[in-house]
Amino acid sequence: MEIERKYTIQDLSLLPFDLEKCPYHEMEQGYLSTSPVVRIRRSDNDFILTYKSSGMMVREEYNLPLTQSSYEHLKTKIDGRLISKRRYLIPLEDGLTAELDVFQDDLAPLIIVEVEFPTKEMADVFTPPSWFGEDVTFSPLYHNSTLSQLP
């Protein structure tokens, strides 16, 4: 089960910390299907096939490992653009982590931050830090599967 809130970030220079000191992953991902969502992802040297059910803040998610050769083969089958981004991991209160995605290539300068929660109740009462921008949790426009289809 994936339970997450999503926010935009307008300006990295306004962050109250040095982003370059945060750990990060280089990622690329593509979609074999957007309804239902079937995604392939490379995160550094890990390769994953993911199925996500419909939904906005709460949805089922299943991950299966891929080999690099399987990933490369499936990458030729994606529908839409291959998304490239750097994901920074930023610790928050209550043991939570902000995953700040800085999109690259033709999706730049888009920046989105996501926070995953152990329970829906915790997500419902979450107060974002002041550096978070607009809450876009319930906007399908900010799903990566939607971004992969934009012209």
DSSP file (Angstrom, degrees, kcal/mol; ACC not computed):
  #  RESIDUE AA STRUCTURE BP1 BP2  ACC     N-H-->O    O-->H-N    N-H-->O    O-->H-N    TCO  KAPPA ALPHA  PHI   PSI    X-CA   Y-CA   Z-CA
    1    1 A M              0   0    0      0, 0.0     2,-0.5     0, 0.0    59,-0.2   0.000 360.0 360.0 360.0 131.0    0.0    0.0    0.0
    2    2 A E  E     +A   59   0A   0     57,-3.4    57,-2.2     2,-0.0     2,-0.5  -0.936 360.0 177.3-108.5 125.1    1.3    3.4   -1.0
    3    3 A I  E     +A   58   0A   0     -2,-0.5   114,-3.0   114,-0.4     2,-0.3  -0.963  21.1 152.2-126.9 111.2    0.1    6.4    1.1
    4    4 A E  E     -B  116   0B   0     53,-2.2     2,-0.3    -2,-0.5   112,-0.2  -0.988  36.7-147.7-145.7 151.3    1.6    9.7    0.0
    5    5 A R  E     -B  115   0B   0    110,-2.2   110,-2.3    -2,-0.3     2,-0.4  -0.865  21.5-155.2-110.5 151.4    1.2   13.4   -0.1
    6    6 A K  E     +B  114   0B   0     -2,-0.3   130,-2.4   108,-0.2   131,-0.7  -0.986  13.1 176.8-135.8 138.2    2.7   15.5   -3.0
    7    7 A Y  E     -BC 113 135B   0    106,-2.7   106,-2.8    -2,-0.4     2,-0.2  -0.954  25.8-120.7-138.1 153.3    3.7   19.1   -3.2
    8    8 A T  E     -B  112   0B   0    126,-2.1   125,-2.0    -2,-0.3     2,-0.4  -0.603  17.3-149.4 -88.0 158.0    5.3   21.4   -5.7
    9    9 A I        -     0   0    0    102,-2.0   102,-0.4    -2,-0.2     3,-0.2  -1.000   9.0-171.8-126.3 127.4    8.5   23.3   -5.0
   10   10 A Q  S    S+     0   0    0     -2,-0.4     2,-0.3     1,-0.3    -1,-0.1   0.824  70.4  16.4 -89.9 -33.5    8.9   26.7   -6.7
   11   11 A D    >   -     0   0    0      1,-0.1     3,-1.6   100,-0.0    -1,-0.3  -0.906  51.0-160.0-151.0 112.8   12.5   27.7   -5.9
   12   12 A L  G >  S+     0   0    0     -2,-0.3     3,-1.6     1,-0.3     7,-0.2   0.763  92.3  69.2 -63.8 -24.5   15.4   25.5   -4.6
   13   13 A S  G 3  S+     0   0    0      1,-0.3    -1,-0.3     3,-0.1    -2,-0.0   0.679  92.0  60.9 -69.4 -14.1   17.2   28.6   -3.4
   14   14 A L  G <  S+     0   0    0     -3,-1.6    -1,-0.3   117,-0.1    -2,-0.2   0.459  75.4 118.6 -90.3  -0.7   14.5   29.0   -0.7
   15   15 A L    <   -     0   0    0     -3,-1.6     4,-0.1    -4,-0.1    -3,-0.0  -0.413  67.7-133.4 -66.7 140.5   15.2   25.6    1.0
   16   16 A P  S    S+     0   0    0      0, 0.0     2,-0.3     0, 0.0    -1,-0.1   0.100  84.5  43.9 -84.0  25.6   16.4   26.0    4.6
   17   17 A F  S    S-     0   0    0      5,-0.0     2,-0.9     0, 0.0     3,-0.1  -0.954  97.0 -88.0-156.4 168.7   19.3   23.6    4.1
   18   18 A D    >   -     0   0    0     -2,-0.3     3,-1.8     1,-0.2     4,-0.2  -0.768  33.0-163.4 -88.6 105.7   22.0   22.7    1.6
   19   19 A L  G >  S+     0   0    0     -2,-0.9     3,-2.1     1,-0.3    -1,-0.2   0.834  84.7  65.5 -59.3 -35.3   20.4   20.3   -0.8
   20   20 A E  G 3  S+     0   0    0      1,-0.3    -1,-0.3    -3,-0.1     4,-0.1   0.624  95.6  58.5 -67.7 -11.0   23.8   19.2   -2.2
   21   21 A K  G <  S+     0   0    0     -3,-1.8    -1,-0.3     2,-0.1    -2,-0.2   0.456  89.3  94.6 -93.2  -1.9   24.6   17.7    1.3
   22   22 A C  S <  S-     0   0    0     -3,-2.1    68,-0.1    -4,-0.2     2,-0.0  -0.653  84.2-108.3 -89.6 144.4   21.5   15.4    1.1
   23   23 A P        +     0   0    0      0, 0.0    66,-2.6     0, 0.0     2,-0.3  -0.352  46.0 179.9 -65.0 153.3   21.7   11.8   -0.2
   24   24 A Y  E     -D   88   0B   0     64,-0.2     2,-0.4    -4,-0.1    64,-0.2  -0.959  24.8-138.3-150.7 167.0   20.2   11.3   -3.6
   25   25 A H  E     -D   87   0B   0     62,-2.0    62,-2.8    -2,-0.3     2,-0.6  -0.989  18.6-132.8-128.0 139.4   19.4    8.7   -6.3
   26   26 A E  E     -D   86   0B   0     -2,-0.4    18,-2.9    60,-0.2     2,-0.3  -0.829  39.9-177.2 -87.4 125.6   19.7    9.2  -10.1
   27   27 A M  E     +DE  85  43B   0     58,-3.0    58,-2.4    -2,-0.6     2,-0.3  -0.912  25.3 179.1-129.9 150.4   16.5    7.8  -11.5
   28   28 A E  E     +DE  84  42B   0     14,-1.9    14,-3.0    -2,-0.3     2,-0.3  -0.979  14.2 176.3-141.2 147.5   14.8    7.2  -14.8
   29   29 A Q  E     -DE  83  41B   0     54,-2.2    54,-3.1    -2,-0.3     2,-0.3  -0.998   9.0-174.1-152.0 149.0   11.4    5.7  -15.3
   30   30 A G  E     - E   0  40B   0     10,-2.0    10,-2.7    -2,-0.3     2,-0.5  -0.922  22.4-121.3-140.0 164.5    9.0    4.9  -18.1
   31   31 A Y  E     - E   0  39B   0     48,-0.4    48,-3.5    50,-0.3     8,-0.2  -0.931  16.1-175.9-118.1 124.4    5.5    3.6  -18.4
   32   32 A L  E    S+     0   0B   0      6,-2.6     2,-0.3    -2,-0.5     7,-0.2   0.726  88.6   3.5 -81.4 -25.6    4.4    0.4  -20.2
   33   33 A S  E   > - E   0  38B   0      5,-1.4     5,-2.5    -3,-0.1    -1,-0.3  -0.969  52.7-163.7-155.6 144.8    0.8    1.4  -19.3
   34   34 A T  E   5S+ E   0  37B   0     -2,-0.3     3,-0.4     1,-0.2   111,-0.1   0.504  80.9  67.2-107.7  -7.9   -0.8    4.4  -17.6
   35   35 A S  T   5S+     0   0    0      1,-0.9    -1,-0.2     3,-0.1     2,-0.2  -0.677 120.9  15.1-152.0  92.7   -4.2    2.7  -16.9
   36   36 A P  T   5S-     0   0    0      0, 0.0    -1,-0.9     0, 0.0     2,-0.5   0.572 113.1-117.9 -73.2 165.1   -3.5    0.6  -14.9
   37   37 A V  E   5 +EF  34  52B   0     15,-1.2    15,-2.3    -3,-0.4     2,-0.4  -0.620  38.5 171.7 -77.1 120.0   -0.1    2.0  -14.1
   38   38 A V  E   < +EF  33  51B   0     -5,-2.5    -6,-2.6    -2,-0.5    -5,-1.4  -0.970  14.8 178.9-128.1 114.8    2.8   -0.3  -15.0
   39   39 A R  E     -EF  31  50B   0     11,-2.9    11,-3.1    -2,-0.4     2,-0.4  -0.857  24.3-153.9-121.8 147.1    6.1    1.3  -14.6
   40   40 A I  E     -EF  30  49B   0    -10,-2.7   -10,-2.0    -2,-0.3     2,-0.4  -0.946  23.1-175.2-112.4 145.1    9.8    0.4  -15.0
   41   41 A R  E     -EF  29  48B   0      7,-2.4     7,-2.5    -2,-0.4     2,-0.5  -1.000  22.7-158.8-143.3 140.2   12.4    2.3  -13.0
   42   42 A R  E     -EF  28  47B   0    -14,-3.0   -14,-1.9    -2,-0.4     2,-0.5  -0.987  12.0-177.8-110.4 124.4   16.1    2.5  -12.6
   43   43 A S  E >   -EF  27  46B   0      3,-2.5     3,-2.1    -2,-0.5     2,-0.5  -0.932  68.2 -56.9-122.0 104.2   17.3    3.9   -9.3
   44   44 A D  T 3  S-     0   0    0    -18,-2.9   -19,-0.1    -2,-0.5   -16,-0.0  -0.502 123.5 -19.2  56.5-111.4   21.1    4.1   -9.4
   45   45 A N  T 3  S+     0   0    0     -2,-0.5     2,-0.4    -3,-0.1    -1,-0.3   0.122 117.5  99.3-111.8  21.4   21.8    0.4  -10.2
   46   46 A D  E <   -F   43   0B   0     -3,-2.1    -3,-2.5    21,-0.0     2,-0.4  -0.867  54.9-159.1-106.4 143.5   18.5   -1.1   -9.0
   47   47 A F  E     +F   42   0B   0     19,-0.5    19,-2.8    -2,-0.4     2,-0.4  -0.986  13.9 178.7-128.5 130.0   15.8   -2.0  -11.6
   48   48 A I  E     -FG  41  65B   0     -7,-2.5    -7,-2.4    -2,-0.4     2,-0.5  -0.981  24.5-151.8-139.2 140.7   12.2   -2.4  -10.7
   49   49 A L  E     -FG  40  64B   0     15,-3.1    15,-2.8    -2,-0.4     2,-0.4  -0.959  27.4-168.8-106.4 129.3    8.8   -3.2  -12.3
   50   50 A T  E     -FG  39  63B   0    -11,-3.1   -11,-2.9    -2,-0.5     2,-0.4  -0.961  17.5-164.0-127.0 137.9    5.9   -1.6  -10.5
   51   51 A Y  E     -FG  38  62B   0     11,-2.4    11,-2.6    -2,-0.4     2,-0.4  -0.975  13.8-172.8-112.5 133.0    2.1   -2.0  -10.7
   52   52 A K  E     -FG  37  61B   0    -15,-2.3   -15,-1.2    -2,-0.4     9,-0.2  -0.991  15.3-137.6-126.4 135.4   -0.1    0.7   -9.1
   53   53 A S        -     0   0    0      7,-2.2     2,-0.0    -2,-0.4     9,-0.0  -0.249  40.7 -80.1 -76.5 173.7   -3.8    0.6   -8.7
   54   54 A S  S    S+     0   0    0      5,-0.0     6,-0.3    -2,-0.0     2,-0.2  -0.316  79.7  92.9 -69.8 161.8   -6.0    3.7   -9.4
   55   55 A G        -     0   0    0      4,-0.1     4,-0.1    -3,-0.1    -3,-0.0  -0.710  59.6-124.1 137.3 172.3   -6.2    6.3   -6.6
   56   56 A M  S    S+     0   0    0      2,-0.4   -52,-0.1    -2,-0.2     3,-0.1   0.720  95.4   6.8-115.5 -73.3   -4.7    9.5   -5.5
   57   57 A M  S    S+     0   0    0      1,-0.2   -53,-2.2   -54,-0.1     2,-0.5   0.810 133.0  37.1 -86.6 -30.3   -3.3    9.6   -1.9
   58   58 A V  E    S+A    3   0A   0    -55,-0.2    -2,-0.4   -57,-0.0     2,-0.3  -0.984  72.1 140.5-126.7 126.1   -3.8    5.9   -1.2
   59   59 A R  E     -A    2   0A   0    -57,-2.2   -57,-3.4    -2,-0.5     2,-0.1  -0.989  50.5 -94.9-159.1 157.2   -3.4    3.1   -3.7
   60   60 A E        -     0   0    0     -6,-0.3    -7,-2.2    -2,-0.3     2,-0.4  -0.451  39.4-173.4 -70.6 144.7   -2.0   -0.4   -4.0
   61   61 A E  E     -G   52   0B   0     -9,-0.2     2,-0.4    -2,-0.1    -9,-0.2  -0.984   8.6-173.2-144.6 131.4    1.6   -0.8   -5.2
   62   62 A Y  E     -G   51   0B   0    -11,-2.6   -11,-2.4    -2,-0.4     2,-0.4  -0.992   7.0-163.8-127.3 130.3    3.5   -3.9   -6.1
   63   63 A N  E     -G   50   0B   0     -2,-0.4   -13,-0.2   -13,-0.2    -2,-0.0  -0.931   6.0-176.0-117.5 136.3    7.2   -3.9   -6.9
   64   64 A L  E     -G   49   0B   0    -15,-2.8   -15,-3.1    -2,-0.4     2,-0.1  -0.991  28.6-115.5-128.0 138.1    9.2   -6.7   -8.6
   65   65 A P  E     -G   48   0B   0      0, 0.0     2,-0.3     0, 0.0   -17,-0.3  -0.418  29.9-163.9 -71.4 147.8   12.9   -6.7   -9.2
   66   66 A L        -     0   0    0    -19,-2.8   -19,-0.5    -2,-0.1     2,-0.2  -0.895  18.9-120.0-122.1 156.1   14.2   -6.7  -12.8
   67   67 A T     >  -     0   0    0     -2,-0.3     4,-2.4     1,-0.1     5,-0.2  -0.548  33.3-110.4 -83.0 163.2   17.6   -7.4  -14.2
   68   68 A Q  H  > S+     0   0    0      1,-0.2     4,-2.7     2,-0.2     5,-0.2   0.904 119.9  51.5 -62.0 -39.9   19.4   -4.7  -16.0
   69   69 A S  H  > S+     0   0    0      2,-0.2     4,-2.1     1,-0.2    -1,-0.2   0.893 110.0  48.7 -66.9 -37.9   18.9   -6.5  -19.3
   70   70 A S  H  > S+     0   0    0      2,-0.2     4,-2.7     1,-0.2    -1,-0.2   0.914 112.1  49.8 -64.9 -41.6   15.2   -6.9  -18.7
   71   71 A Y  H  X S+     0   0    0     -4,-2.4     4,-2.3     2,-0.2    -2,-0.2   0.942 110.7  48.7 -60.5 -48.4   14.9   -3.2  -17.8
   72   72 A E  H  X S+     0   0    0     -4,-2.7     4,-0.7     1,-0.2    -1,-0.2   0.880 112.5  49.1 -61.6 -38.4   16.8   -2.2  -21.0
   73   73 A H  H >< S+     0   0    0     -4,-2.1     3,-0.9     1,-0.2    -1,-0.2   0.944 113.2  45.6 -65.3 -47.8   14.5   -4.5  -23.1
   74   74 A L  H >< S+     0   0    0     -4,-2.7     3,-2.1     1,-0.2     4,-0.3   0.806 100.6  69.4 -67.1 -28.6   11.3   -3.1  -21.5
   75   75 A K  H >< S+     0   0    0     -4,-2.3     3,-0.9     1,-0.3    -1,-0.2   0.818  93.1  58.0 -59.8 -29.8   12.6    0.5  -21.9
   76   76 A T  T << S+     0   0    0     -3,-0.9    -1,-0.3    -4,-0.7    -2,-0.2   0.598 104.6  53.6 -74.2  -9.1   12.2    0.1  -25.6
   77   77 A K  T <  S+     0   0    0     -3,-2.1    -1,-0.2    -4,-0.2    -2,-0.2   0.395  79.1 125.9-104.9   0.7    8.5   -0.7  -25.1
   78   78 A I    <   -     0   0    0     -3,-0.9     2,-0.6    -4,-0.3   -46,-0.2  -0.203  56.5-131.9 -67.4 154.4    7.5    2.4  -23.0
   79   79 A D  S    S-     0   0    0    -48,-3.5   -48,-0.4     2,-0.1     2,-0.2  -0.926  73.0  -7.6-104.9 117.3    4.6    4.6  -24.0
   80   80 A G  S    S-     0   0    0     -2,-0.6    69,-0.2   -50,-0.1     2,-0.1  -0.583 109.2 -15.6  95.3-161.6    5.5    8.3  -23.9
   81   81 A R        -     0   0    0     67,-2.7     2,-0.6    -2,-0.2   -50,-0.3  -0.412  57.6-119.6 -82.7 153.0    8.7    9.9  -22.5
   82   82 A L        -     0   0    0    -52,-0.1     2,-0.4    -2,-0.1   -52,-0.2  -0.831  34.2-138.2 -84.4 123.6   11.4    8.4  -20.3
   83   83 A I  E     -D   29   0B   0    -54,-3.1   -54,-2.2    -2,-0.6     2,-0.4  -0.730  18.3-168.0 -90.0 130.7   11.4   10.5  -17.2
   84   84 A S  E     +D   28   0B   0     -2,-0.4    20,-2.7    20,-0.3     2,-0.3  -0.961  19.3 150.2-117.0 136.7   14.8   11.4  -15.7
   85   85 A K  E     -DH  27 103B   0    -58,-2.4   -58,-3.0    -2,-0.4     2,-0.5  -0.991  42.7-125.4-158.4 159.2   15.2   12.9  -12.3
   86   86 A R  E     -DH  26 102B   0     16,-2.0    16,-2.7    -2,-0.3     2,-0.6  -0.964  26.6-154.4-107.8 126.0   17.4   13.2   -9.2
   87   87 A R  E     -DH  25 101B   0    -62,-2.8   -62,-2.0    -2,-0.5     2,-0.3  -0.904   6.2-161.7-107.6 113.9   15.6   12.2   -6.0
   88   88 A Y  E     -DH  24 100B   0     12,-2.8    12,-2.3    -2,-0.6     2,-0.6  -0.725  11.0-140.8 -90.8 142.5   17.0   13.8   -2.8
   89   89 A L  E     - H   0  99B   0    -66,-2.6    10,-0.2    -2,-0.3    -2,-0.0  -0.925  22.1-178.3-108.8 116.8   16.1   12.2    0.6
   90   90 A I  E     - H   0  98B   0      8,-2.8     8,-3.4    -2,-0.6     2,-0.1  -0.958  23.8-127.6-122.4 118.8   15.4   14.7    3.3
   91   91 A P  E     - H   0  97B   0      0, 0.0     6,-0.2     0, 0.0     2,-0.2  -0.392  29.1-175.4 -67.8 139.6   14.6   13.7    6.9
   92   92 A L    >   -     0   0    0      4,-3.1     3,-0.6     1,-0.2     4,-0.1  -0.687  34.7 -74.5-120.3 176.6   11.5   15.2    8.4
   93   93 A E  G >  S+     0   0    0     -2,-0.2     3,-1.5     1,-0.2    -1,-0.2  -0.221 110.9  35.1 -66.1 164.1   10.0   14.9   11.9
   94   94 A D  G 3  S-     0   0    0      1,-0.3    -1,-0.2     2,-0.0     3,-0.1   0.706 131.9 -69.4  63.0  23.6    8.2   11.7   13.1
   95   95 A G  G <  S+     0   0    0     -3,-0.6    -1,-0.3     1,-0.2    -2,-0.2   0.631  96.8 141.1  74.3  12.3   10.7    9.6   11.2
   96   96 A L    <   -     0   0    0     -3,-1.5    -4,-3.1    -4,-0.1     2,-0.4  -0.453  40.5-145.1 -86.1 161.4    9.3   10.7    7.8
   97   97 A T  E     -H   91   0B   0     19,-0.4    19,-0.6    -6,-0.2     2,-0.5  -0.995   4.9-142.7-128.7 130.9   11.3   11.3    4.7
   98   98 A A  E     -HI  90 115B   0     -8,-3.4    -8,-2.8    -2,-0.4     2,-0.8  -0.814  12.2-154.4 -87.8 128.2   10.7   14.0    2.0
   99   99 A E  E     -HI  89 114B   0     15,-3.1    15,-2.0    -2,-0.5     2,-0.7  -0.890  11.5-163.8-105.1 102.6   11.6   12.7   -1.4
  100  100 A L  E     -HI  88 113B   0    -12,-2.3   -12,-2.8    -2,-0.8     2,-0.6  -0.790   1.8-159.3 -95.9 114.4   12.4   15.8   -3.5
  101  101 A D  E     -HI  87 112B   0     11,-3.5    11,-2.0    -2,-0.7     2,-0.8  -0.837   7.4-167.8 -99.3 117.5   12.4   15.1   -7.2
  102  102 A V  E     -HI  86 111B   0    -16,-2.7   -16,-2.0    -2,-0.6     9,-0.2  -0.906  22.3-143.2-102.7 106.5   14.3   17.5   -9.5
  103  103 A F  E     -H   85   0B   0      7,-2.2   -18,-0.2    -2,-0.8     2,-0.2  -0.384  15.9-156.8 -75.2 148.2   13.2   16.6  -13.0
  104  104 A Q    >   +     0   0    0    -20,-2.7     3,-1.7     4,-0.1   -20,-0.3  -0.582  49.4  15.2-116.8 177.3   15.6   16.8  -15.8
  105  105 A D  G >  S-     0   0    0      1,-0.3     3,-1.4    -2,-0.2   -22,-0.1  -0.279 128.5  -5.9  58.6-133.6   15.6   17.2  -19.6
  106  106 A D  G 3  S+     0   0    0      1,-0.3    -1,-0.3     3,-0.1   -23,-0.0   0.562 133.1  59.4 -75.5  -6.4   12.3   18.4  -21.0
  107  107 A L  G X  S+     0   0    0     -3,-1.7     3,-2.2   -23,-0.1    -1,-0.3   0.548  87.0 141.6 -93.7  -8.2   10.4   18.3  -17.7
  108  108 A A  T <   +     0   0    0     -3,-1.4    -4,-0.1     1,-0.3     3,-0.1  -0.483  52.1  34.1 -67.0 142.5   12.9   20.7  -16.0
  109  109 A P  T 3  S+     0   0    0      0, 0.0    -1,-0.3     0, 0.0    -5,-0.1  -0.805  88.3 118.5-100.6  31.4   12.4   23.0  -14.1
  110  110 A L    <   -     0   0    0     -3,-2.2    -7,-2.2    -6,-0.1     2,-0.4  -0.340  38.1-177.1 -62.0 134.3    9.6   20.9  -12.4
  111  111 A I  E     + I   0 102B   0   -102,-0.4  -102,-2.0    -9,-0.2     2,-0.4  -0.992   3.5 175.8-135.7 126.4   10.3   20.1   -8.8
  112  112 A I  E     -BI   8 101B   0    -11,-2.0   -11,-3.5    -2,-0.4     2,-0.4  -0.976  14.6-155.4-130.3 142.5    8.0   17.9   -6.7
  113  113 A V  E     -BI   7 100B   0   -106,-2.8  -106,-2.7    -2,-0.4     2,-0.3  -0.975  11.4-169.2-119.7 135.9    8.3   16.6   -3.1
  114  114 A E  E     -BI   6  99B   0    -15,-2.0   -15,-3.1    -2,-0.4     2,-0.4  -0.919   7.5-162.9-121.6 147.1    6.5   13.5   -1.9
  115  115 A V  E     -BI   5  98B   0   -110,-2.3  -110,-2.2    -2,-0.3     2,-0.3  -0.994  10.3-151.8-129.4 125.2    6.1   12.2    1.6
  116  116 A E  E     -B    4   0B   0    -19,-0.6   -19,-0.4    -2,-0.4  -112,-0.2  -0.754  13.2-158.9 -96.8 146.1    5.1    8.6    2.2
  117  117 A F        -     0   0    0   -114,-3.0  -114,-0.4    -2,-0.3     3,-0.1  -0.884  25.2-136.1-125.3 151.0    3.2    7.6    5.4
  118  118 A P  S    S+     0   0    0      0, 0.0     2,-0.3     0, 0.0    -1,-0.1   0.766  92.6  25.1 -75.2 -24.3    2.6    4.4    7.3
  119  119 A T  S  > S-     0   0    0      1,-0.1     4,-1.6  -116,-0.1     5,-0.1  -0.969  70.9-127.1-139.4 154.4   -1.1    5.2    7.8
  120  120 A K  H  > S+     0   0    0     -2,-0.3     4,-2.5     1,-0.2     5,-0.2   0.867 111.4  58.8 -63.9 -37.1   -3.8    7.2    6.0
  121  121 A E  H  > S+     0   0    0      1,-0.2     4,-1.3     2,-0.2    -1,-0.2   0.898 104.7  49.2 -60.9 -41.2   -4.6    9.0    9.4
  122  122 A M  H  4 S+     0   0    0      1,-0.2     4,-0.5     2,-0.2    -1,-0.2   0.896 111.7  49.1 -66.0 -39.4   -1.0   10.2    9.6
  123  123 A A  H >< S+     0   0    0     -4,-1.6     3,-0.8     1,-0.2    -2,-0.2   0.882 107.3  56.1 -65.2 -38.3   -1.2   11.5    6.0
  124  124 A D  H 3< S+     0   0    0     -4,-2.5    -1,-0.2     1,-0.2    -2,-0.2   0.816 113.8  38.1 -65.2 -31.5   -4.5   13.3    6.8
  125  125 A V  T 3< S+     0   0    0     -4,-1.3    -1,-0.2    -3,-0.2    -2,-0.2   0.367  85.3 131.6-102.4   4.4   -3.1   15.3    9.7
  126  126 A F    <   -     0   0    0     -3,-0.8    -3,-0.1    -4,-0.5    -4,-0.0  -0.349  42.3-157.8 -62.8 131.0    0.3   16.0    8.2
  127  127 A T        -     0   0    0     -2,-0.1     3,-0.1     0, 0.0    -1,-0.1  -0.953  19.7-136.3-108.0 113.2    1.4   19.6    8.4
  128  128 A P        -     0   0    0      0, 0.0     0, 0.0     0, 0.0     0, 0.0  -0.300  23.9 -98.8 -70.2 152.4    4.0   20.3    5.7
  129  129 A P    >   -     0   0    0      0, 0.0     3,-1.8     0, 0.0   -37,-0.0  -0.248  38.8-104.8 -61.6 159.4    7.2   22.3    6.4
  130  130 A S  T 3  S+     0   0    0      1,-0.3     0, 0.0    -3,-0.1     0, 0.0   0.724 117.3  63.6 -62.7 -22.6    7.1   25.9    5.3
  131  131 A W  T 3  S+     0   0    0   -122,-0.0    -1,-0.3     2,-0.0     2,-0.2   0.584  81.4  98.7 -81.7  -8.7    9.4   25.2    2.3
  132  132 A F    <   -     0   0    0     -3,-1.8  -123,-0.2     1,-0.1     3,-0.1  -0.521  62.5-154.4 -73.1 146.2    6.8   22.9    0.7
  133  133 A G        -     0   0    0   -125,-2.0  -124,-0.1     1,-0.3    -1,-0.1   0.195  48.6 -12.0 -96.2-141.6    4.7   24.6   -2.0
  134  134 A E        -     0   0    0      1,-0.1  -126,-2.1  -127,-0.1     2,-0.7  -0.312  66.9-118.8 -64.0 137.0    1.2   23.9   -3.2
  135  135 A D  B     +C    7   0B   0   -128,-0.2  -128,-0.3     1,-0.1     3,-0.2  -0.695  39.2 167.6 -76.8 115.4   -0.4   20.6   -2.2
  136  136 A V    >   +     0   0    0   -130,-2.4     3,-1.9    -2,-0.7     6,-0.3   0.059  33.3 122.3-117.1  22.0   -1.0   18.7   -5.5
  137  137 A T  T 3  S+     0   0    0   -131,-0.7    -1,-0.1     1,-0.3  -130,-0.1   0.867  80.2  40.8 -52.1 -41.6   -1.8   15.3   -3.9
  138  138 A F  T 3  S+     0   0    0     -3,-0.2    -1,-0.3  -132,-0.1    -2,-0.1   0.199  92.9  98.5 -99.7  16.6   -5.2   15.1   -5.5
  139  139 A S    X   -     0   0    0     -3,-1.9     3,-1.5     1,-0.1     4,-0.1  -0.913  57.2-159.5-104.1 115.4   -4.2   16.5   -8.9
  140  140 A P  G >  S+     0   0    0      0, 0.0     3,-1.6     0, 0.0     6,-0.3   0.701  84.5  79.2 -65.1 -16.4   -3.6   13.8  -11.5
  141  141 A L  G 3  S+     0   0    0      1,-0.3    -3,-0.0     5,-0.1    -5,-0.0   0.760  92.1  50.8 -61.3 -23.8   -1.5   16.3  -13.5
  142  142 A Y  G <  S+     0   0    0     -3,-1.5     2,-0.3    -6,-0.3    -1,-0.3   0.325  80.3 112.2-101.5   7.2    1.4   15.7  -11.1
  143  143 A H  S X> S-     0   0    0     -3,-1.6     4,-2.4     1,-0.1     3,-0.6  -0.618  72.8-130.5 -72.8 139.3    1.4   11.9  -11.3
  144  144 A N  H 3> S+     0   0    0     -2,-0.3     4,-2.0     1,-0.3    -1,-0.1   0.842 108.7  60.5 -59.7 -32.7    4.6   10.7  -13.1
  145  145 A S  H 34 S+     0   0    0      2,-0.2     4,-0.4     1,-0.2    -1,-0.3   0.883 107.8  44.4 -63.5 -36.5    2.4    8.6  -15.3
  146  146 A T  H X> S+     0   0    0     -3,-0.6     3,-1.6    -6,-0.3     4,-0.6   0.916 110.6  54.0 -70.3 -44.6    0.6   11.7  -16.5
  147  147 A L  H >< S+     0   0    0     -4,-2.4     3,-0.8     1,-0.3    -2,-0.2   0.832 101.0  61.2 -58.7 -32.6    3.9   13.6  -16.9
  148  148 A S  T 3< S+     0   0    0     -4,-2.0   -67,-2.7     1,-0.2    -1,-0.3   0.713 106.0  47.3 -67.9 -18.4    5.2   10.8  -19.1
  149  149 A Q  T <4 S+     0   0    0     -3,-1.6    -1,-0.2    -4,-0.4    -2,-0.2   0.513  82.8 114.9-101.3  -7.6    2.4   11.5  -21.6
  150  150 A L    <<        0   0    0     -3,-0.8   -69,-0.2    -4,-0.6    -3,-0.0  -0.339 360.0 360.0 -66.2 145.4    2.7   15.3  -21.9
  151  151 A P              0   0    0      0, 0.0    -1,-0.2     0, 0.0    -4,-0.0   0.510 360.0 360.0 -68.9 360.0    3.7   16.6  -25.3
